[in-house]
Amino acid sequence: MFDLCLAYKLFVKLGLLRYLLYFVQIEHGVPATEFLAGWLTQTEDKARYPISARIRRILSSGTVGAG
């Protein structure tokens, strides 16, 4: 649940992929939580998605401060 919260903050609160998430929900009918959970599952494979895996690892480590 904590990782899902971090993914939500990355996509929506920071605004990095907010509109992609909106597009997937509106155009394809995929719920945001389902999309984010899938993203978290896919980023476990570091060889397949190295940039996403690195972003997830940095967020999960807690080294990123508030703000």
C-alpha positions in Angstrom: 0.0 0.0 0.0 2.9 2.3 0.8 4.4 1.8 -2.7 1.0 2.4 -4.3 0.8 5.7 -2.4 4.3 6.7 -3.6 3.4 5.8 -7.2 0.3 8.0 -6.9 2.3 10.9 -5.6 4.8 10.4 -8.5 2.2 10.3 -11.2 -0.4 12.8 -9.9 1.0 15.0 -7.1 4.3 15.7 -8.8 2.5 15.9 -12.1 5.0 13.8 -14.0 2.6 11.5 -15.7 -0.7 12.9 -14.5 -2.2 13.3 -18.0 -1.1 9.9 -19.1 -2.9 8.4 -16.1 -6.0 10.5 -16.9 -5.8 9.3 -20.6 -5.6 5.6 -19.6 -8.6 6.0 -17.3 -10.9 7.9 -19.7 -10.0 6.4 -23.1 -9.3 2.8 -22.0 -11.4 2.5 -18.9 -8.4 1.3 -16.7 -8.8 2.4 -13.1 -5.9 4.4 -11.8 -5.1 2.1 -8.9 -5.0 -0.9 -11.3 -2.6 1.0 -13.7 -0.3 2.0 -10.8 -0.3 -1.5 -9.3 0.7 -2.8 -12.8 3.4 -0.2 -13.1 4.8 -1.3 -9.7 4.7 -4.9 -10.7 6.5 -4.2 -14.0 9.2 -2.1 -12.4 10.4 -5.1 -10.4 12.1 -6.2 -13.5 15.2 -4.0 -13.6 16.4 -5.3 -16.9 13.2 -4.6 -18.8 12.4 -1.1 -17.4 15.7 0.3 -15.9 14.6 3.9 -15.6 11.2 3.1 -14.0 12.9 0.6 -11.7 15.5 3.2 -10.6 12.7 5.8 -9.9 10.8 3.3 -7.9 13.9 2.3 -5.9 14.7 6.0 -5.1 11.1 6.6 -4.0 11.0 3.5 -1.9 14.3 4.2 -0.2 13.0 7.2 1.6 15.9 9.4 0.6 13.7 11.9 -1.2 12.7 14.6 1.2 9.3 16.3 1.4 8.6 18.9 -1.2 
